[in-house]
Structure formats: structure tokens, C-alpha cells
Amino acid sequence: MALIDLSSPVDATFWEPDPVVHEVMTPAEGAKHMCAEMLEHLGLDLDPSALPGGEFLNNDTFTLTVHTGTHVDAPAHYGSTASYGTPKTIDQMPLDWFQRPGVLLDLRGAGAPRVGADHIAAELRRIGYRLRPLDIVLLRTGADAHLGTPAYFSRFTGLDASAVHLLLDQGVRVIGTDAFSLDAPFPHIIEEYNRTGDPGVLWPAHMVGREREYCQIERLGNLGALPAPFGFSVTCFPVKLARAGAGWTRAVATVD
């Protein structure tokens, strides 16, 4: 059995719309911190120099959003209300959605910022695969080649509402992409709206989540390492962040 990492890193050196802050506490600083905390909260006095090498444990503090790095969007991310009831937060999602057979669809040659149901159906026919309920569908757009740069947020292909409905009609509940968003890039969406005045072009893939319950995995990586478009399983359990609209995940493919 081979394990393939399908995750992109959280890296404070990357360009991000919401910059990541990474603060490092060294082992020496950790010793001073621990001794100070014990004195303040427990009344226990220990000199940091008593510890071997004057060091205790290091620590890292990251300041970031739940949409940084590879993460799973919960239905609550799409809006405060939904036609099917109160949208669930990430800690309420059923775990059995996140360890399932996977199928990889290649959108790199789409030549468009957004594709519809016809394109997805054609790609499924090309690879000879029939979707099954709870399959995890992964979209390879090639966006991860630009990871860490501004281009990562504008050079990829997303889905329109019809594509999402097609997948959900077949019982899919988790759709993943190696791009920043399951929708088209933000510049395209805004330009299209300004040109047409049609609110239906504003993040249609996300808006489907107000009609039907499903999750997205955004910012996957390394999809090119998968040896075939199917015949593998995906594990992508989201971190259990109480009442959050998303949670980070270390997505991994298992290949027999």
C-alpha cells in the first residue's frame, strides 16, 4: 500500500491574500516561558538553568484563517441558511464522507476559467468511470504549480453550478480541487458580473451549497502523483474546530 500526500503546506513565506504569521518559541525561550507559567499559575519556582542545556520545549504560533492551506469547507461556509435546514459547521460533518474511493478529473486543458456539466461528463467518459455515491472527486487544474505566488489565486479552472449539480446527483458529497477555489478565479467572476449584471455568476459553485449539502476541499496539491484517475482512496478528515465553517486537513491518497 502506498500513501500519497495530496496536501499543500501552510507556509508563512508564501504570498497569501491573508498573510500567515509564524512565530517561533525556541527551546531556550520555552524553558523561560514554562518556568514563568508555573510560578504564576501554580506557585512553583524553578530556575530555567536547572533544565538540561537550559532548554525545555519549543513552540510555534501560527496566525492564519481556516481557508489557508489544504482545508475542507463545511456547508456553514456557504451561508447562514439553506433550503435543507441549518447548515452544519465542520465539527458536525459525518466522518464517513472523508474516507472514500477517489476519482481524479483533469481540467488542465479546459481553456476556460469555469466549466459546466458537459465538460465533467465528457471527462468521466474519457477515463471510463461511473461515479458511485460518496466517491470523492478531485479536480486537477494545475494551479499548484503557482503555489506561493499571486498567480495561484487567478490561474485555474473552476466549476459552474451545473457541474456541481451533476456530481451531487450521482451521490458525491465531497469535491476537491488543487486550486484556491472551486469557483472560477475572483477576477473572472467580478468581470463577468460587471459585464452582465447577473448575480448568478457570483460564486455559483459555492452557492449550490445553500441548496444541497456538500463539502469542498480546496488547495490540494500533488495530484499529479496519482498513478491513475481511479483505483485509489482518499482520506481527508477535517480538524475538529468547534462551530467553524472550515477545517484544515492533511489529505492523503491510499493506493493498493
VOPAGU-2260 file (C-alpha; in pm, 1 decimal, decimal comma):
REM VOPAGU-2260
SITE   aa  ch    i         X         Y         Z
SITE  MET   A    0       0,0       0,0       0,0
SITE  ALA   A    1     136,3     342,6     -99,4
SITE  LEU   A    2      43,3     671,0      65,5
SITE  ILE   A    3      47,0     987,2    -148,8
SITE  ASP   A    4      34,7    1325,8      18,7
SITE  LEU   A    5    -228,7    1541,1    -153,7
SITE  SER   A    6    -186,0    1844,9      70,5
SITE  SER   A    7     -26,5    2184,3      20,6
SITE  PRO   A    8     173,1    2331,3     309,8
SITE  VAL   A    9      93,3    2624,7     532,5
SITE  ASP   A   10     399,8    2841,7     479,6
SITE  ALA   A   11     445,5    3194,2     610,4
SITE  THR   A   12     686,4    3267,7     322,4
SITE  PHE   A   13     407,8    3216,0      65,4
SITE  TRP   A   14     215,1    3505,3     -85,0
SITE  GLU   A   15    -135,2    3498,9      63,1
SITE  PRO   A   16    -432,5    3739,2      49,1
SITE  ASP   A   17    -445,7    3693,5     426,1
SITE  PRO   A   18     -77,8    3666,0     522,5
SITE  VAL   A   19      28,3    3386,6     754,8
SITE  VAL   A   20     223,2    3487,0    1065,4
SITE  HIS   A   21     455,5    3222,7    1210,2
SITE  GLU   A   22     612,8    3295,8    1548,5
SITE  VAL   A   23     871,7    3051,0    1682,4
SITE  MET   A   24     946,1    2996,8    2050,0
SITE  THR   A   25    1291,8    2836,5    2078,7
SITE  PRO   A   26    1361,5    2562,1    2335,8
SITE  ALA   A   27    1553,7    2815,6    2548,6
SITE  GLU   A   28    1261,0    3056,1    2533,3
SITE  GLY   A   29    1032,5    2763,6    2608,3
SITE  ALA   A   30    1220,7    2695,7    2931,0
SITE  LYS   A   31    1174,8    3053,9    3049,4
SITE  HIS   A   32     811,2    3052,3    2943,2
SITE  MET   A   33     733,0    2726,7    3123,1
SITE  CYS   A   34     902,7    2836,6    3445,6
SITE  ALA   A   35     723,0    3169,9    3440,0
SITE  GLU   A   36     387,1    3000,0    3379,8
SITE  MET   A   37     443,7    2753,2    3665,2
SITE  LEU   A   38     532,9    3036,1    3903,4
SITE  GLU   A   39     232,1    3248,7    3804,0
SITE  HIS   A   40     -33,9    2976,6    3794,6
SITE  LEU   A   41      94,7    2707,6    4034,1
SITE  GLY   A   42     326,6    2895,0    4266,3
SITE  LEU   A   43     611,8    2658,3    4171,8
SITE  ASP   A   44     956,9    2813,9    4142,2
SITE  LEU   A   45    1209,3    2660,1    3902,9
SITE  ASP   A   46    1509,5    2833,3    3750,1
SITE  PRO   A   47    1531,6    2769,2    3372,5
SITE  SER   A   48    1903,8    2698,7    3409,2
SITE  ALA   A   49    1814,9    2381,8    3603,7
SITE  LEU   A   50    1682,0    2223,2    3285,8
SITE  PRO   A   51    1927,9    2023,4    3069,9
SITE  GLY   A   52    2106,0    2273,9    2849,2
SITE  GLY   A   53    1876,6    2545,5    2983,3
SITE  GLU   A   54    1614,8    2431,3    2734,9
SITE  PHE   A   55    1265,6    2287,3    2759,5
SITE  LEU   A   56    1030,8    2256,9    2460,6
SITE  ASN   A   57     990,4    2475,1    2156,5
SITE  ASN   A   58     652,4    2601,4    2035,6
SITE  ASP   A   59     508,0    2755,6    1720,0
SITE  THR   A   60     222,9    3003,1    1693,4
SITE  PHE   A   61      52,5    3042,4    1357,2
SITE  THR   A   62    -193,6    3318,5    1280,8
SITE  LEU   A   63    -399,1    3219,8     978,1
SITE  THR   A   64    -752,2    3164,1     851,2
SITE  VAL   A   65    -917,5    2823,7     828,3
SITE  HIS   A   66    -903,2    2864,6     449,1
SITE  THR   A   67    -523,6    2870,9     439,4
SITE  GLY   A   68    -354,8    2557,0     314,4
SITE  THR   A   69    -548,6    2241,1     231,0
SITE  HIS   A   70    -885,6    2263,7     401,2
SITE  VAL   A   71   -1242,7    2134,5     392,3
SITE  ASP   A   72   -1529,3    2383,2     358,9
SITE  ALA   A   73   -1839,1    2292,6     558,0
SITE  PRO   A   74   -2193,2    2383,3     445,5
SITE  ALA   A   75   -2193,3    2667,0     701,1
SITE  HIS   A   76   -1927,6    2837,6     487,6
SITE  TYR   A   77   -2174,4    2891,3     202,8
SITE  GLY   A   78   -2429,4    3091,9     402,0
SITE  SER   A   79   -2618,9    3114,2     731,4
SITE  THR   A   80   -2931,4    2945,5     595,1
SITE  ALA   A   81   -3001,3    2664,1     348,9
SITE  SER   A   82   -3305,6    2506,9     186,8
SITE  TYR   A   83   -3231,3    2179,1     369,7
SITE  GLY   A   84   -3210,1    2333,6     718,6
SITE  THR   A   85   -2938,4    2489,5     928,4
SITE  PRO   A   86   -2603,3    2439,2     753,8
SITE  LYS   A   87   -2360,9    2224,5     951,5
SITE  THR   A   88   -2026,7    2351,0    1076,9
SITE  ILE   A   89   -1711,9    2149,2    1019,0
SITE  ASP   A   90   -1723,9    1970,8    1355,0
SITE  GLN   A   91   -2073,8    1842,5    1274,6
SITE  MET   A   92   -1990,8    1674,7     944,4
SITE  PRO   A   93   -2017,4    1293,5     918,8
SITE  LEU   A   94   -1671,6    1138,3     920,5
SITE  ASP   A   95   -1764,8     871,8     667,9
SITE  TRP   A   96   -1773,6    1138,1     395,3
SITE  PHE   A   97   -1399,1    1185,0     428,8
SITE  GLN   A   98   -1253,3     838,2     374,9
SITE  ARG   A   99   -1381,7     711,4      43,7
SITE  PRO   A  100   -1279,6     596,9    -306,4
SITE  GLY   A  101   -1143,3     883,7    -514,0
SITE  VAL   A  102   -1158,6     978,4    -880,1
SITE  LEU   A  103    -933,8    1233,0   -1049,6
SITE  LEU   A  104   -1067,4    1458,1   -1327,5
SITE  ASP   A  105    -816,8    1653,6   -1534,4
SITE  LEU   A  106    -927,5    2010,6   -1612,8
SITE  ARG   A  107    -587,7    2140,5   -1724,0
SITE  GLY   A  108    -687,8    2152,4   -2088,1
SITE  ALA   A  109   -1023,1    2318,7   -2031,2
SITE  GLY   A  110    -904,5    2654,5   -2159,8
SITE  ALA   A  111   -1172,1    2833,6   -1959,4
SITE  PRO   A  112   -1199,6    2983,4   -1611,3
SITE  ARG   A  113   -1511,1    2775,9   -1545,5
SITE  VAL   A  114   -1655,5    2450,7   -1685,9
SITE  GLY   A  115   -2002,5    2300,7   -1672,3
SITE  ALA   A  116   -2172,7    1964,7   -1650,1
SITE  ASP   A  117   -2099,3    1874,7   -2013,8
SITE  HIS   A  118   -1724,7    1904,6   -1957,4
SITE  ILE   A  119   -1735,3    1693,6   -1639,6
SITE  ALA   A  120   -1947,8    1426,4   -1809,0
SITE  ALA   A  121   -1706,2    1414,5   -2104,5
SITE  GLU   A  122   -1407,3    1373,8   -1873,5
SITE  LEU   A  123   -1579,3    1087,8   -1689,1
SITE  ARG   A  124   -1643,8     918,1   -2022,9
SITE  ARG   A  125   -1283,4     973,6   -2129,1
SITE  ILE   A  126   -1143,3     794,1   -1825,6
SITE  GLY   A  127   -1417,2     527,7   -1832,7
SITE  TYR   A  128   -1550,6     580,9   -1484,8
SITE  ARG   A  129   -1905,6     573,5   -1346,2
SITE  LEU   A  130   -1946,6     770,5   -1024,3
SITE  ARG   A  131   -2074,2     597,1    -712,9
SITE  PRO   A  132   -2238,1     750,6    -404,4
SITE  LEU   A  133   -1987,9     918,1    -169,5
SITE  ASP   A  134   -1697,8     899,8    -415,1
SITE  ILE   A  135   -1455,7    1186,8    -352,8
SITE  VAL   A  136   -1398,9    1376,0    -677,8
SITE  LEU   A  137   -1064,9    1555,7    -719,2
SITE  LEU   A  138   -1008,6    1821,7    -985,3
SITE  ARG   A  139    -659,5    1872,8   -1125,3
SITE  THR   A  140    -631,6    2225,1   -1265,6
SITE  GLY   A  141    -253,6    2264,1   -1244,2
SITE  ALA   A  142    -286,8    2557,1   -1006,0
SITE  ASP   A  143     -43,3    2406,5    -756,4
SITE  ALA   A  144     240,1    2490,6    -998,2
SITE  HIS   A  145     188,1    2852,3    -888,1
SITE  LEU   A  146     163,4    2779,8    -513,8
SITE  GLY   A  147     308,9    3058,1    -301,6
SITE  THR   A  148     270,8    3325,7    -570,7
SITE  PRO   A  149      -9,9    3569,6    -663,9
SITE  ALA   A  150     -75,2    3364,5    -980,6
SITE  TYR   A  151    -205,1    3080,3    -762,0
SITE  PHE   A  152    -517,3    3285,0    -694,4
SITE  SER   A  153    -603,6    3367,1   -1055,4
SITE  ARG   A  154    -477,8    3089,4   -1286,2
SITE  PHE   A  155    -704,3    2787,2   -1257,8
SITE  THR   A  156   -1035,2    2642,6   -1374,7
SITE  GLY   A  157   -1342,1    2620,8   -1152,9
SITE  LEU   A  158   -1690,1    2470,1   -1180,0
SITE  ASP   A  159   -2024,1    2627,2   -1253,0
SITE  ALA   A  160   -2346,5    2528,7   -1077,1
SITE  SER   A  161   -2440,8    2267,3   -1338,4
SITE  ALA   A  162   -2112,2    2080,7   -1285,3
SITE  VAL   A  163   -2163,6    2069,7    -910,1
SITE  HIS   A  164   -2523,6    1951,3    -950,7
SITE  LEU   A  165   -2409,9    1674,4   -1185,9
SITE  LEU   A  166   -2167,9    1540,5    -925,8
SITE  LEU   A  167   -2416,4    1571,2    -639,9
SITE  ASP   A  168   -2683,6    1395,0    -847,3
SITE  GLN   A  169   -2453,4    1089,5    -851,2
SITE  GLY   A  170   -2422,2    1090,4    -471,1
SITE  VAL   A  171   -2088,4    1273,9    -446,5
SITE  ARG   A  172   -2067,5    1477,8    -126,9
SITE  VAL   A  173   -1702,7    1589,3    -127,7
SITE  ILE   A  174   -1543,8    1770,0    -424,3
SITE  GLY   A  175   -1176,4    1868,5    -408,8
SITE  THR   A  176    -955,3    2094,6    -617,9
SITE  ASP   A  177    -587,2    2183,9    -631,3
SITE  ALA   A  178    -692,2    2546,1    -683,5
SITE  PHE   A  179    -763,7    2832,3    -446,4
SITE  SER   A  180   -1137,7    2797,1    -507,3
SITE  LEU   A  181   -1387,9    2553,5    -653,9
SITE  ASP   A  182   -1536,3    2850,9    -837,8
SITE  ALA   A  183   -1369,4    3045,6   -1117,0
SITE  PRO   A  184   -1092,0    3289,0   -1019,6
SITE  PHE   A  185   -1213,9    3604,0    -843,3
SITE  PRO   A  186   -1109,8    3845,0   -1125,5
SITE  HIS   A  187   -1314,0    3649,4   -1379,3
SITE  ILE   A  188   -1619,8    3641,2   -1151,0
SITE  ILE   A  189   -1612,5    4015,4   -1087,4
SITE  GLU   A  190   -1550,4    4099,9   -1453,9
SITE  GLU   A  191   -1836,8    3874,3   -1562,0
SITE  TYR   A  192   -2073,0    4028,7   -1309,5
SITE  ASN   A  193   -1979,3    4383,2   -1407,2
SITE  ARG   A  194   -2037,3    4293,2   -1771,7
SITE  THR   A  195   -2370,3    4111,0   -1727,9
SITE  GLY   A  196   -2516,0    4236,0   -1400,8
SITE  ASP   A  197   -2625,2    3874,8   -1339,5
SITE  PRO   A  198   -2590,8    3772,2    -971,5
SITE  GLY   A  199   -2595,9    3410,0   -1082,8
SITE  VAL   A  200   -2232,6    3438,2   -1191,3
SITE  LEU   A  201   -2121,4    3522,3    -835,5
SITE  TRP   A  202   -1959,7    3208,6    -693,8
SITE  PRO   A  203   -2221,6    2964,6    -831,2
SITE  ALA   A  204   -2038,1    2650,3    -715,5
SITE  HIS   A  205   -2037,3    2776,4    -357,5
SITE  MET   A  206   -2399,4    2891,2    -382,6
SITE  VAL   A  207   -2511,1    2535,4    -467,5
SITE  GLY   A  208   -2420,4    2462,8    -106,1
SITE  ARG   A  209   -2722,2    2668,9       0,6
SITE  GLU   A  210   -2948,2    2431,6    -192,8
SITE  ARG   A  211   -2773,9    2098,7    -133,9
SITE  GLU   A  212   -2546,8    1975,8     143,5
SITE  TYR   A  213   -2190,6    1906,2      33,1
SITE  CYS   A  214   -1827,4    1990,0     117,3
SITE  GLN   A  215   -1536,6    2123,2     -84,2
SITE  ILE   A  216   -1167,5    2053,0     -35,9
SITE  GLU   A  217    -967,9    2347,5    -161,1
SITE  ARG   A  218    -594,0    2393,0    -213,3
SITE  LEU   A  219    -499,5    2029,0    -263,0
SITE  GLY   A  220    -156,3    1950,9    -400,6
SITE  ASN   A  221      47,5    1683,2    -575,7
SITE  LEU   A  222    -246,7    1539,9    -769,4
SITE  GLY   A  223      -6,2    1457,8   -1049,9
SITE  ALA   A  224     146,5    1188,2    -829,2
SITE  LEU   A  225    -168,3     976,4    -850,0
SITE  PRO   A  226     -86,1     683,5   -1081,3
SITE  ALA   A  227    -433,1     658,4   -1239,4
SITE  PRO   A  228    -759,0     853,5   -1241,7
SITE  PHE   A  229    -923,3     597,5   -1011,8
SITE  GLY   A  230    -833,6     290,3    -810,4
SITE  PHE   A  231    -730,0     484,1    -500,6
SITE  SER   A  232    -892,9     601,5    -179,3
SITE  VAL   A  233    -882,8     946,7     -21,4
SITE  THR   A  234    -861,4    1026,0     348,1
SITE  CYS   A  235    -925,9    1390,4     433,2
SITE  PHE   A  236   -1066,9    1418,2     784,9
SITE  PRO   A  237   -1107,7    1788,1     876,6
SITE  VAL   A  238    -969,4    1921,8    1203,5
SITE  LYS   A  239   -1249,2    1940,2    1459,5
SITE  LEU   A  240   -1279,9    2316,3    1501,5
SITE  ALA   A  241   -1593,7    2385,7    1702,3
SITE  ARG   A  242   -1853,4    2599,8    1522,5
SITE  ALA   A  243   -1616,3    2674,6    1231,6
SITE  GLY   A  244   -1708,2    2697,1     864,9
SITE  ALA   A  245   -1397,3    2505,6     756,7
SITE  GLY   A  246   -1114,6    2296,6     894,6
SITE  TRP   A  247    -764,7    2213,7     778,7
SITE  THR   A  248    -690,8    1861,5     657,7
SITE  ARG   A  249    -388,4    1651,5     567,2
SITE  ALA   A  250    -537,5    1487,9     259,7
SITE  VAL   A  251    -378,5    1155,7     164,3
SITE  ALA   A  252    -445,9     904,4    -112,4
SITE  THR   A  253    -409,1     533,4     -49,1
SITE  VAL   A  254    -310,6     321,2    -350,0
SITE  ASP   A  255    -314,0     -57,6    -327,4
